[in-house]
Amino acid sequence: MRLKFIVFIILLPQAINAQSHRFLYSYRFVPDSSKTDSTVTELTRLDVFTDHSEFLSDVTAKKDSAVGDGGKKQC
């Protein structure tokens, strides 16, 4: 029991530091400056890792994960 506790205490900080964080934003912009009354709203995500961060649109992120899965659908 004591050995399990020691292993748990050693591995706990590694598990906590291995976490990444994802923030979702609703990004609103005007694609054509001459038509200021038309706005586009896009869902974007910011993924923060320990060594870098990635800011991309939700559509791009979904396309990237579809390519990474090889186009397979999960049931």
mmCIF file of the N, C-alpha and C atoms, coordinates in Angstrom:
data_MODEL
# 
_entry.id   MODEL 
# 
loop_
_atom_site.group_PDB 
_atom_site.id 
_atom_site.type_symbol 
_atom_site.label_atom_id 
_atom_site.label_alt_id 
_atom_site.label_comp_id 
_atom_site.label_asym_id 
_atom_site.label_entity_id 
_atom_site.label_seq_id 
_atom_site.pdbx_PDB_ins_code 
_atom_site.Cartn_x 
_atom_site.Cartn_y 
_atom_site.Cartn_z 
_atom_site.occupancy 
_atom_site.B_iso_or_equiv 
_atom_site.pdbx_formal_charge 
_atom_site.auth_seq_id 
_atom_site.auth_comp_id 
_atom_site.auth_asym_id 
_atom_site.auth_atom_id 
_atom_site.pdbx_PDB_model_num 
ATOM 1   N N  . MET A 1 1  ? 0.824   -1.188 0.000   1.00 0.00 ? 1  MET A N  1 
ATOM 2   C CA . MET A 1 1  ? 0.000   0.000  0.000   1.00 0.00 ? 1  MET A CA 1 
ATOM 3   C C  . MET A 1 1  ? 0.871   1.254  0.000   1.00 0.00 ? 1  MET A C  1 
ATOM 4   N N  . ARG A 1 2  ? 1.933   1.221  0.768   1.00 0.00 ? 2  ARG A N  1 
ATOM 5   C CA . ARG A 1 2  ? 2.836   2.363  0.844   1.00 0.00 ? 2  ARG A CA 1 
ATOM 6   C C  . ARG A 1 2  ? 3.518   2.603  -0.502  1.00 0.00 ? 2  ARG A C  1 
ATOM 7   N N  . LEU A 1 3  ? 3.864   1.538  -1.219  1.00 0.00 ? 3  LEU A N  1 
ATOM 8   C CA . LEU A 1 3  ? 4.503   1.669  -2.528  1.00 0.00 ? 3  LEU A CA 1 
ATOM 9   C C  . LEU A 1 3  ? 3.549   2.329  -3.528  1.00 0.00 ? 3  LEU A C  1 
ATOM 10  N N  . LYS A 1 4  ? 2.293   1.952  -3.499  1.00 0.00 ? 4  LYS A N  1 
ATOM 11  C CA . LYS A 1 4  ? 1.312   2.560  -4.394  1.00 0.00 ? 4  LYS A CA 1 
ATOM 12  C C  . LYS A 1 4  ? 1.175   4.052  -4.112  1.00 0.00 ? 4  LYS A C  1 
ATOM 13  N N  . PHE A 1 5  ? 1.188   4.405  -2.855  1.00 0.00 ? 5  PHE A N  1 
ATOM 14  C CA . PHE A 1 5  ? 1.085   5.812  -2.472  1.00 0.00 ? 5  PHE A CA 1 
ATOM 15  C C  . PHE A 1 5  ? 2.290   6.602  -2.962  1.00 0.00 ? 5  PHE A C  1 
ATOM 16  N N  . ILE A 1 6  ? 3.473   6.042  -2.830  1.00 0.00 ? 6  ILE A N  1 
ATOM 17  C CA . ILE A 1 6  ? 4.697   6.716  -3.279  1.00 0.00 ? 6  ILE A CA 1 
ATOM 18  C C  . ILE A 1 6  ? 4.682   6.897  -4.795  1.00 0.00 ? 6  ILE A C  1 
ATOM 19  N N  . VAL A 1 7  ? 4.273   5.867  -5.521  1.00 0.00 ? 7  VAL A N  1 
ATOM 20  C CA . VAL A 1 7  ? 4.185   5.966  -6.989  1.00 0.00 ? 7  VAL A CA 1 
ATOM 21  C C  . VAL A 1 7  ? 3.153   7.018  -7.375  1.00 0.00 ? 7  VAL A C  1 
ATOM 22  N N  . PHE A 1 8  ? 2.039   7.046  -6.666  1.00 0.00 ? 8  PHE A N  1 
ATOM 23  C CA . PHE A 1 8  ? 1.000   8.047  -6.936  1.00 0.00 ? 8  PHE A CA 1 
ATOM 24  C C  . PHE A 1 8  ? 1.535   9.457  -6.722  1.00 0.00 ? 8  PHE A C  1 
ATOM 25  N N  . ILE A 1 9  ? 2.246   9.681  -5.649  1.00 0.00 ? 9  ILE A N  1 
ATOM 26  C CA . ILE A 1 9  ? 2.804   11.001 -5.343  1.00 0.00 ? 9  ILE A CA 1 
ATOM 27  C C  . ILE A 1 9  ? 3.832   11.411 -6.392  1.00 0.00 ? 9  ILE A C  1 
ATOM 28  N N  . ILE A 1 10 ? 4.597   10.474 -6.898  1.00 0.00 ? 10 ILE A N  1 
ATOM 29  C CA . ILE A 1 10 ? 5.610   10.782 -7.917  1.00 0.00 ? 10 ILE A CA 1 
ATOM 30  C C  . ILE A 1 10 ? 4.954   11.104 -9.259  1.00 0.00 ? 10 ILE A C  1 
ATOM 31  N N  . LEU A 1 11 ? 3.909   10.380 -9.627  1.00 0.00 ? 11 LEU A N  1 
ATOM 32  C CA . LEU A 1 11 ? 3.285   10.565 -10.939 1.00 0.00 ? 11 LEU A CA 1 
ATOM 33  C C  . LEU A 1 11 ? 2.257   11.691 -10.979 1.00 0.00 ? 11 LEU A C  1 
ATOM 34  N N  . LEU A 1 12 ? 1.771   12.130 -9.859  1.00 0.00 ? 12 LEU A N  1 
ATOM 35  C CA . LEU A 1 12 ? 0.751   13.172 -9.821  1.00 0.00 ? 12 LEU A CA 1 
ATOM 36  C C  . LEU A 1 12 ? 1.203   14.487 -10.471 1.00 0.00 ? 12 LEU A C  1 
ATOM 37  N N  . PRO A 1 13 ? 2.371   15.033 -10.164 1.00 0.00 ? 13 PRO A N  1 
ATOM 38  C CA . PRO A 1 13 ? 2.783   16.280 -10.823 1.00 0.00 ? 13 PRO A CA 1 
ATOM 39  C C  . PRO A 1 13 ? 2.937   16.141 -12.339 1.00 0.00 ? 13 PRO A C  1 
ATOM 40  N N  . GLN A 1 14 ? 3.370   14.999 -12.805 1.00 0.00 ? 14 GLN A N  1 
ATOM 41  C CA . GLN A 1 14 ? 3.502   14.785 -14.246 1.00 0.00 ? 14 GLN A CA 1 
ATOM 42  C C  . GLN A 1 14 ? 2.139   14.782 -14.910 1.00 0.00 ? 14 GLN A C  1 
ATOM 43  N N  . ALA A 1 15 ? 1.160   14.184 -14.275 1.00 0.00 ? 15 ALA A N  1 
ATOM 44  C CA . ALA A 1 15 ? -0.184  14.146 -14.837 1.00 0.00 ? 15 ALA A CA 1 
ATOM 45  C C  . ALA A 1 15 ? -0.809  15.538 -14.856 1.00 0.00 ? 15 ALA A C  1 
ATOM 46  N N  . ILE A 1 16 ? -0.529  16.331 -13.853 1.00 0.00 ? 16 ILE A N  1 
ATOM 47  C CA . ILE A 1 16 ? -1.085  17.687 -13.798 1.00 0.00 ? 16 ILE A CA 1 
ATOM 48  C C  . ILE A 1 16 ? -0.438  18.578 -14.854 1.00 0.00 ? 16 ILE A C  1 
ATOM 49  N N  . ASN A 1 17 ? 0.867   18.475 -15.036 1.00 0.00 ? 17 ASN A N  1 
ATOM 50  C CA . ASN A 1 17 ? 1.563   19.301 -16.025 1.00 0.00 ? 17 ASN A CA 1 
ATOM 51  C C  . ASN A 1 17 ? 1.283   18.873 -17.453 1.00 0.00 ? 17 ASN A C  1 
ATOM 52  N N  . ALA A 1 18 ? 0.796   17.686 -17.673 1.00 0.00 ? 18 ALA A N  1 
ATOM 53  C CA . ALA A 1 18 ? 0.533   17.187 -19.016 1.00 0.00 ? 18 ALA A CA 1 
ATOM 54  C C  . ALA A 1 18 ? -0.791  17.686 -19.566 1.00 0.00 ? 18 ALA A C  1 
ATOM 55  N N  . GLN A 1 19 ? -1.526  18.453 -18.793 1.00 0.00 ? 19 GLN A N  1 
ATOM 56  C CA . GLN A 1 19 ? -2.831  18.929 -19.228 1.00 0.00 ? 19 GLN A CA 1 
ATOM 57  C C  . GLN A 1 19 ? -2.677  20.038 -20.260 1.00 0.00 ? 19 GLN A C  1 
ATOM 58  N N  . SER A 1 20 ? -3.609  20.059 -21.197 1.00 0.00 ? 20 SER A N  1 
ATOM 59  C CA . SER A 1 20 ? -3.706  21.176 -22.122 1.00 0.00 ? 20 SER A CA 1 
ATOM 60  C C  . SER A 1 20 ? -5.066  21.842 -21.897 1.00 0.00 ? 20 SER A C  1 
ATOM 61  N N  . HIS A 1 21 ? -5.179  23.064 -22.320 1.00 0.00 ? 21 HIS A N  1 
ATOM 62  C CA . HIS A 1 21 ? -6.403  23.824 -22.100 1.00 0.00 ? 21 HIS A CA 1 
ATOM 63  C C  . HIS A 1 21 ? -6.959  24.269 -23.440 1.00 0.00 ? 21 HIS A C  1 
ATOM 64  N N  . ARG A 1 22 ? -8.292  24.233 -23.570 1.00 0.00 ? 22 ARG A N  1 
ATOM 65  C CA . ARG A 1 22 ? -8.957  24.687 -24.791 1.00 0.00 ? 22 ARG A CA 1 
ATOM 66  C C  . ARG A 1 22 ? -9.962  25.758 -24.419 1.00 0.00 ? 22 ARG A C  1 
ATOM 67  N N  . PHE A 1 23 ? -9.871  26.881 -25.137 1.00 0.00 ? 23 PHE A N  1 
ATOM 68  C CA . PHE A 1 23 ? -10.799 27.980 -24.961 1.00 0.00 ? 23 PHE A CA 1 
ATOM 69  C C  . PHE A 1 23 ? -11.543 28.183 -26.269 1.00 0.00 ? 23 PHE A C  1 
ATOM 70  N N  . LEU A 1 24 ? -12.856 28.344 -26.203 1.00 0.00 ? 24 LEU A N  1 
ATOM 71  C CA . LEU A 1 24 ? -13.670 28.567 -27.388 1.00 0.00 ? 24 LEU A CA 1 
ATOM 72  C C  . LEU A 1 24 ? -14.117 30.020 -27.425 1.00 0.00 ? 24 LEU A C  1 
ATOM 73  N N  . TYR A 1 25 ? -14.007 30.623 -28.607 1.00 0.00 ? 25 TYR A N  1 
ATOM 74  C CA . TYR A 1 25 ? -14.375 32.016 -28.797 1.00 0.00 ? 25 TYR A CA 1 
ATOM 75  C C  . TYR A 1 25 ? -15.363 32.128 -29.939 1.00 0.00 ? 25 TYR A C  1 
ATOM 76  N N  . SER A 1 26 ? -16.251 33.056 -29.820 1.00 0.00 ? 26 SER A N  1 
ATOM 77  C CA . SER A 1 26 ? -17.131 33.413 -30.929 1.00 0.00 ? 26 SER A CA 1 
ATOM 78  C C  . SER A 1 26 ? -16.535 34.678 -31.548 1.00 0.00 ? 26 SER A C  1 
ATOM 79  N N  . TYR A 1 27 ? -16.048 34.559 -32.767 1.00 0.00 ? 27 TYR A N  1 
ATOM 80  C CA . TYR A 1 27 ? -15.326 35.644 -33.436 1.00 0.00 ? 27 TYR A CA 1 
ATOM 81  C C  . TYR A 1 27 ? -16.229 36.268 -34.489 1.00 0.00 ? 27 TYR A C  1 
ATOM 82  N N  . ARG A 1 28 ? -16.508 37.551 -34.356 1.00 0.00 ? 28 ARG A N  1 
ATOM 83  C CA . ARG A 1 28 ? -17.365 38.251 -35.306 1.00 0.00 ? 28 ARG A CA 1 
ATOM 84  C C  . ARG A 1 28 ? -16.534 39.259 -36.084 1.00 0.00 ? 28 ARG A C  1 
ATOM 85  N N  . PHE A 1 29 ? -16.663 39.224 -37.412 1.00 0.00 ? 29 PHE A N  1 
ATOM 86  C CA . PHE A 1 29 ? -15.896 40.151 -38.238 1.00 0.00 ? 29 PHE A CA 1 
ATOM 87  C C  . PHE A 1 29 ? -16.703 40.563 -39.454 1.00 0.00 ? 29 PHE A C  1 
ATOM 88  N N  . VAL A 1 30 ? -16.245 41.630 -40.112 1.00 0.00 ? 30 VAL A N  1 
ATOM 89  C CA . VAL A 1 30 ? -16.869 42.160 -41.325 1.00 0.00 ? 30 VAL A CA 1 
ATOM 90  C C  . VAL A 1 30 ? -15.975 41.768 -42.494 1.00 0.00 ? 30 VAL A C  1 
ATOM 91  N N  . PRO A 1 31 ? -16.419 40.838 -43.375 1.00 0.00 ? 31 PRO A N  1 
ATOM 92  C CA . PRO A 1 31 ? -15.553 40.396 -44.461 1.00 0.00 ? 31 PRO A CA 1 
ATOM 93  C C  . PRO A 1 31 ? -15.313 41.472 -45.532 1.00 0.00 ? 31 PRO A C  1 
ATOM 94  N N  . ASP A 1 32 ? -16.282 42.370 -45.741 1.00 0.00 ? 32 ASP A N  1 
ATOM 95  C CA . ASP A 1 32 ? -16.143 43.424 -46.743 1.00 0.00 ? 32 ASP A CA 1 
ATOM 96  C C  . ASP A 1 32 ? -16.345 44.768 -46.045 1.00 0.00 ? 32 ASP A C  1 
ATOM 97  N N  . SER A 1 33 ? -15.312 45.594 -46.030 1.00 0.00 ? 33 SER A N  1 
ATOM 98  C CA . SER A 1 33 ? -15.382 46.850 -45.282 1.00 0.00 ? 33 SER A CA 1 
ATOM 99  C C  . SER A 1 33 ? -16.386 47.839 -45.875 1.00 0.00 ? 33 SER A C  1 
ATOM 100 N N  . SER A 1 34 ? -16.773 47.653 -47.137 1.00 0.00 ? 34 SER A N  1 
ATOM 101 C CA . SER A 1 34 ? -17.768 48.554 -47.715 1.00 0.00 ? 34 SER A CA 1 
ATOM 102 C C  . SER A 1 34 ? -19.190 48.161 -47.301 1.00 0.00 ? 34 SER A C  1 
ATOM 103 N N  . LYS A 1 35 ? -19.368 46.941 -46.801 1.00 0.00 ? 35 LYS A N  1 
ATOM 104 C CA . LYS A 1 35 ? -20.679 46.476 -46.322 1.00 0.00 ? 35 LYS A CA 1 
ATOM 105 C C  . LYS A 1 35 ? -20.576 46.197 -44.822 1.00 0.00 ? 35 LYS A C  1 
ATOM 106 N N  . THR A 1 36 ? -20.604 47.258 -44.047 1.00 0.00 ? 36 THR A N  1 
ATOM 107 C CA . THR A 1 36 ? -20.409 47.104 -42.611 1.00 0.00 ? 36 THR A CA 1 
ATOM 108 C C  . THR A 1 36 ? -21.602 46.494 -41.897 1.00 0.00 ? 36 THR A C  1 
ATOM 109 N N  . ASP A 1 37 ? -22.764 46.440 -42.564 1.00 0.00 ? 37 ASP A N  1 
ATOM 110 C CA . ASP A 1 37 ? -23.926 45.862 -41.911 1.00 0.00 ? 37 ASP A CA 1 
ATOM 111 C C  . ASP A 1 37 ? -23.943 44.332 -41.998 1.00 0.00 ? 37 ASP A C  1 
ATOM 112 N N  . SER A 1 38 ? -23.083 43.739 -42.820 1.00 0.00 ? 38 SER A N  1 
ATOM 113 C CA . SER A 1 38 ? -23.027 42.275 -42.911 1.00 0.00 ? 38 SER A CA 1 
ATOM 114 C C  . SER A 1 38 ? -21.823 41.765 -42.111 1.00 0.00 ? 38 SER A C  1 
ATOM 115 N N  . THR A 1 39 ? -22.105 40.996 -41.096 1.00 0.00 ? 39 THR A N  1 
ATOM 116 C CA . THR A 1 39 ? -21.047 40.433 -40.273 1.00 0.00 ? 39 THR A CA 1 
ATOM 117 C C  . THR A 1 39 ? -21.098 38.913 -40.343 1.00 0.00 ? 39 THR A C  1 
ATOM 118 N N  . VAL A 1 40 ? -19.960 38.309 -40.138 1.00 0.00 ? 40 VAL A N  1 
ATOM 119 C CA . VAL A 1 40 ? -19.836 36.855 -40.109 1.00 0.00 ? 40 VAL A CA 1 
ATOM 120 C C  . VAL A 1 40 ? -19.367 36.465 -38.717 1.00 0.00 ? 40 VAL A C  1 
ATOM 121 N N  . THR A 1 41 ? -20.033 35.472 -38.141 1.00 0.00 ? 41 THR A N  1 
ATOM 122 C CA . THR A 1 41 ? -19.642 34.974 -36.834 1.00 0.00 ? 41 THR A CA 1 
ATOM 123 C C  . THR A 1 41 ? -19.075 33.575 -36.998 1.00 0.00 ? 41 THR A C  1 
ATOM 124 N N  . GLU A 1 42 ? -17.905 33.364 -36.452 1.00 0.00 ? 42 GLU A N  1 
ATOM 125 C CA . GLU A 1 42 ? -17.217 32.088 -36.603 1.00 0.00 ? 42 GLU A CA 1 
ATOM 126 C C  . GLU A 1 42 ? -16.753 31.600 -35.234 1.00 0.00 ? 42 GLU A C  1 
ATOM 127 N N  . LEU A 1 43 ? -16.918 30.318 -34.986 1.00 0.00 ? 43 LEU A N  1 
ATOM 128 C CA . LEU A 1 43 ? -16.446 29.731 -33.740 1.00 0.00 ? 43 LEU A CA 1 
ATOM 129 C C  . LEU A 1 43 ? -14.972 29.397 -33.903 1.00 0.00 ? 43 LEU A C  1 
ATOM 130 N N  . THR A 1 44 ? -14.148 29.892 -32.977 1.00 0.00 ? 44 THR A N  1 
ATOM 131 C CA . THR A 1 44 ? -12.707 29.632 -33.021 1.00 0.00 ? 44 THR A CA 1 
ATOM 132 C C  . THR A 1 44 ? -12.268 28.999 -31.710 1.00 0.00 ? 44 THR A C  1 
ATOM 133 N N  . ARG A 1 45 ? -11.136 28.334 -31.744 1.00 0.00 ? 45 ARG A N  1 
ATOM 134 C CA . ARG A 1 45 ? -10.618 27.688 -30.534 1.00 0.00 ? 45 ARG A CA 1 
ATOM 135 C C  . ARG A 1 45 ? -9.140  27.998 -30.349 1.00 0.00 ? 45 ARG A C  1 
ATOM 136 N N  . LEU A 1 46 ? -8.798  28.171 -29.094 1.00 0.00 ? 46 LEU A N  1 
ATOM 137 C CA . LEU A 1 46 ? -7.416  28.400 -28.699 1.00 0.00 ? 46 LEU A CA 1 
ATOM 138 C C  . LEU A 1 46 ? -6.995  27.218 -27.845 1.00 0.00 ? 46 LEU A C  1 
ATOM 139 N N  . ASP A 1 47 ? -6.048  26.425 -28.337 1.00 0.00 ? 47 ASP A N  1 
ATOM 140 C CA . ASP A 1 47 ? -5.505  25.290 -27.599 1.00 0.00 ? 47 ASP A CA 1 
ATOM 141 C C  . ASP A 1 47 ? -4.161  25.705 -27.021 1.00 0.00 ? 47 ASP A C  1 
ATOM 142 N N  . VAL A 1 48 ? -4.025  25.633 -25.700 1.00 0.00 ? 48 VAL A N  1 
ATOM 143 C CA . VAL A 1 48 ? -2.804  26.035 -25.021 1.00 0.00 ? 48 VAL A CA 1 
ATOM 144 C C  . VAL A 1 48 ? -2.125  24.788 -24.481 1.00 0.00 ? 48 VAL A C  1 
ATOM 145 N N  . PHE A 1 49 ? -0.916  24.552 -24.952 1.00 0.00 ? 49 PHE A N  1 
ATOM 146 C CA . PHE A 1 49 ? -0.109  23.428 -24.506 1.00 0.00 ? 49 PHE A CA 1 
ATOM 147 C C  . PHE A 1 49 ? 1.043   23.961 -23.659 1.00 0.00 ? 49 PHE A C  1 
ATOM 148 N N  . THR A 1 50 ? 1.860   23.089 -23.146 1.00 0.00 ? 50 THR A N  1 
ATOM 149 C CA . THR A 1 50 ? 2.966   23.547 -22.306 1.00 0.00 ? 50 THR A CA 1 
ATOM 150 C C  . THR A 1 50 ? 4.032   24.297 -23.097 1.00 0.00 ? 50 THR A C  1 
ATOM 151 N N  . ASP A 1 51 ? 4.251   23.927 -24.360 1.00 0.00 ? 51 ASP A N  1 
ATOM 152 C CA . ASP A 1 51 ? 5.326   24.552 -25.130 1.00 0.00 ? 51 ASP A CA 1 
ATOM 153 C C  . ASP A 1 51 ? 4.854   25.471 -26.248 1.00 0.00 ? 51 ASP A C  1 
ATOM 154 N N  . HIS A 1 52 ? 3.569   25.443 -26.591 1.00 0.00 ? 52 HIS A N  1 
ATOM 155 C CA . HIS A 1 52 ? 3.061   26.329 -27.636 1.00 0.00 ? 52 HIS A CA 1 
ATOM 156 C C  . HIS A 1 52 ? 1.537   26.447 -27.522 1.00 0.00 ? 52 HIS A C  1 
ATOM 157 N N  . SER A 1 53 ? 0.965   27.317 -28.352 1.00 0.00 ? 53 SER A N  1 
ATOM 158 C CA . SER A 1 53 ? -0.482  27.453 -28.413 1.00 0.00 ? 53 SER A CA 1 
ATOM 159 C C  . SER A 1 53 ? -0.905  27.527 -29.879 1.00 0.00 ? 53 SER A C  1 
ATOM 160 N N  . GLU A 1 54 ? -2.140  27.097 -30.142 1.00 0.00 ? 54 GLU A N  1 
ATOM 161 C CA . GLU A 1 54 ? -2.678  27.084 -31.502 1.00 0.00 ? 54 GLU A CA 1 
ATOM 162 C C  . GLU A 1 54 ? -4.019  27.793 -31.486 1.00 0.00 ? 54 GLU A C  1 
ATOM 163 N N  . PHE A 1 55 ? -4.201  28.731 -32.411 1.00 0.00 ? 55 PHE A N  1 
ATOM 164 C CA . PHE A 1 55 ? -5.456  29.463 -32.546 1.00 0.00 ? 55 PHE A CA 1 
ATOM 165 C C  . PHE A 1 55 ? -5.983  29.203 -33.942 1.00 0.00 ? 55 PHE A C  1 
ATOM 166 N N  . LEU A 1 56 ? -7.088  28.471 -34.061 1.00 0.00 ? 56 LEU A N  1 
ATOM 167 C CA . LEU A 1 56 ? -7.665  28.179 -35.363 1.00 0.00 ? 56 LEU A CA 1 
ATOM 168 C C  . LEU A 1 56 ? -9.167  28.137 -35.316 1.00 0.00 ? 56 LEU A C  1 
ATOM 169 N N  . SER A 1 57 ? -9.750  28.234 -36.507 1.00 0.00 ? 57 SER A N  1 
ATOM 170 C CA . SER A 1 57 ? -11.202 28.192 -36.566 1.00 0.00 ? 57 SER A CA 1 
ATOM 171 C C  . SER A 1 57 ? -11.685 26.776 -36.285 1.00 0.00 ? 57 SER A C  1 
ATOM 172 N N  . ASP A 1 58 ? -12.911 26.668 -35.839 1.00 0.00 ? 58 ASP A N  1 
ATOM 173 C CA . ASP A 1 58 ? -13.480 25.372 -35.506 1.00 0.00 ? 58 ASP A CA 1 
ATOM 174 C C  . ASP A 1 58 ? -13.601 24.498 -36.753 1.00 0.00 ? 58 ASP A C  1 
ATOM 175 N N  . VAL A 1 59 ? -13.917 25.109 -37.886 1.00 0.00 ? 59 VAL A N  1 
ATOM 176 C CA . VAL A 1 59 ? -14.030 24.363 -39.142 1.00 0.00 ? 59 VAL A CA 1 
ATOM 177 C C  . VAL A 1 59 ? -12.679 23.778 -39.538 1.00 0.00 ? 59 VAL A C  1 
ATOM 178 N N  . THR A 1 60 ? -11.624 24.573 -39.436 1.00 0.00 ? 60 THR A N  1 
ATOM 179 C CA . THR A 1 60 ? -10.276 24.100 -39.766 1.00 0.00 ? 60 THR A CA 1 
ATOM 180 C C  . THR A 1 60 ? -9.847  22.989 -38.822 1.00 0.00 ? 60 THR A C  1 
ATOM 181 N N  . ALA A 1 61 ? -10.141 23.126 -37.544 1.00 0.00 ? 61 ALA A N  1 
ATOM 182 C CA . ALA A 1 61 ? -9.764  22.100 -36.567 1.00 0.00 ? 61 ALA A CA 1 
ATOM 183 C C  . ALA A 1 61 ? -10.492 20.790 -36.847 1.00 0.00 ? 61 ALA A C  1 
ATOM 184 N N  . LYS A 1 62 ? -11.761 20.871 -37.228 1.00 0.00 ? 62 LYS A N  1 
ATOM 185 C CA . LYS A 1 62 ? -12.510 19.654 -37.556 1.00 0.00 ? 62 LYS A CA 1 
ATOM 186 C C  . LYS A 1 62 ? -11.967 19.006 -38.823 1.00 0.00 ? 62 LYS A C  1 
ATOM 187 N N  . LYS A 1 63 ? -11.563 19.826 -39.806 1.00 0.00 ? 63 LYS A N  1 
ATOM 188 C CA . LYS A 1 63 ? -10.968 19.272 -41.026 1.00 0.00 ? 63 LYS A CA 1 
ATOM 189 C C  . LYS A 1 63 ? -9.646  18.585 -40.715 1.00 0.00 ? 63 LYS A C  1 
ATOM 190 N N  . ASP A 1 64 ? -8.832  19.221 -39.865 1.00 0.00 ? 64 ASP A N  1 
ATOM 191 C CA . ASP A 1 64 ? -7.547  18.638 -39.490 1.00 0.00 ? 64 ASP A CA 1 
ATOM 192 C C  . ASP A 1 64 ? -7.732  17.300 -38.779 1.00 0.00 ? 64 ASP A C  1 
ATOM 193 N N  . SER A 1 65 ? -8.733  17.204 -37.903 1.00 0.00 ? 65 SER A N  1 
ATOM 194 C CA . SER A 1 65 ? -8.924  15.942 -37.198 1.00 0.00 ? 65 SER A CA 1 
ATOM 195 C C  . SER A 1 65 ? -9.510  14.888 -38.124 1.00 0.00 ? 65 SER A C  1 
ATOM 196 N N  . ALA A 1 66 ? -10.265 15.277 -39.146 1.00 0.00 ? 66 ALA A N  1 
ATOM 197 C CA . ALA A 1 66 ? -10.772 14.302 -40.113 1.00 0.00 ? 66 ALA A CA 1 
ATOM 198 C C  . ALA A 1 66 ? -9.624  13.759 -40.957 1.00 0.00 ? 66 ALA A C  1 
ATOM 199 N N  . VAL A 1 67 ? -8.681  14.624 -41.295 1.00 0.00 ? 67 VAL A N  1 
ATOM 200 C CA . VAL A 1 67 ? -7.510  14.180 -42.057 1.00 0.00 ? 67 VAL A CA 1 
ATOM 201 C C  . VAL A 1 67 ? -6.632  13.286 -41.190 1.00 0.00 ? 67 VAL A C  1 
ATOM 202 N N  . GLY A 1 68 ? -6.486  13.640 -39.931 1.00 0.00 ? 68 GLY A N  1 
ATOM 203 C CA . GLY A 1 68 ? -5.668  12.844 -39.002 1.00 0.00 ? 68 GLY A CA 1 
ATOM 204 C C  . GLY A 1 68 ? -6.250  11.465 -38.749 1.00 0.00 ? 68 GLY A C  1 
ATOM 205 N N  . ASP A 1 69 ? -7.585  11.356 -38.814 1.00 0.00 ? 69 ASP A N  1 
ATOM 206 C CA . ASP A 1 69 ? -8.230  10.061 -38.627 1.00 0.00 ? 69 ASP A CA 1 
ATOM 207 C C  . ASP A 1 69 ? -8.232  9.237  -39.908 1.00 0.00 ? 69 ASP A C  1 
ATOM 208 N N  . GLY A 1 70 ? -7.776  9.808  -40.976 1.00 0.00 ? 70 GLY A N  1 
ATOM 209 C CA . GLY A 1 70 ? -7.778  9.094  -42.243 1.00 0.00 ? 70 GLY A CA 1 
ATOM 210 C C  . GLY A 1 70 ? -9.159  9.017  -42.853 1.00 0.00 ? 70 GLY A C  1 
ATOM 211 N N  . GLY A 1 71 ? -10.046 9.918  -42.455 1.00 0.00 ? 71 GLY A N  1 
ATOM 212 C CA . GLY A 1 71 ? -11.388 9.948  -43.016 1.00 0.00 ? 71 GLY A CA 1 
ATOM 213 C C  . GLY A 1 71 ? -12.317 8.905  -42.425 1.00 0.00 ? 71 GLY A C  1 
ATOM 214 N N  . LYS A 1 72 ? -11.889 8.199  -41.401 1.00 0.00 ? 72 LYS A N  1 
ATOM 215 C CA . LYS A 1 72 ? -12.720 7.178  -40.773 1.00 0.00 ? 72 LYS A CA 1 
ATOM 216 C C  . LYS A 1 72 ? -13.766 7.837  -39.886 1.00 0.00 ? 72 LYS A C  1 
ATOM 217 N N  . LYS A 1 73 ? -14.969 7.289  -39.907 1.00 0.00 ? 73 LYS A N  1 
ATOM 218 C CA . LYS A 1 73 ? -16.002 7.757  -39.012 1.00 0.00 ? 73 LYS A CA 1 
ATOM 219 C C  . LYS A 1 73 ? -16.098 6.825  -37.839 1.00 0.00 ? 73 LYS A C  1 
ATOM 220 N N  . GLN A 1 74 ? -16.243 7.414  -36.655 1.00 0.00 ? 74 GLN A N  1 
ATOM 221 C CA . GLN A 1 74 ? -16.394 6.608  -35.469 1.00 0.00 ? 74 GLN A CA 1 
ATOM 222 C C  . GLN A 1 74 ? -17.870 6.485  -35.136 1.00 0.00 ? 74 GLN A C  1 
ATOM 223 N N  . CYS A 1 75 ? -18.283 5.302  -34.742 1.00 0.00 ? 75 CYS A N  1 
ATOM 224 C CA . CYS A 1 75 ? -19.692 5.086  -34.410 1.00 0.00 ? 75 CYS A CA 1 
ATOM 225 C C  . CYS A 1 75 ? -19.940 5.295  -32.949 1.00 0.00 ? 75 CYS A C  1 
# 
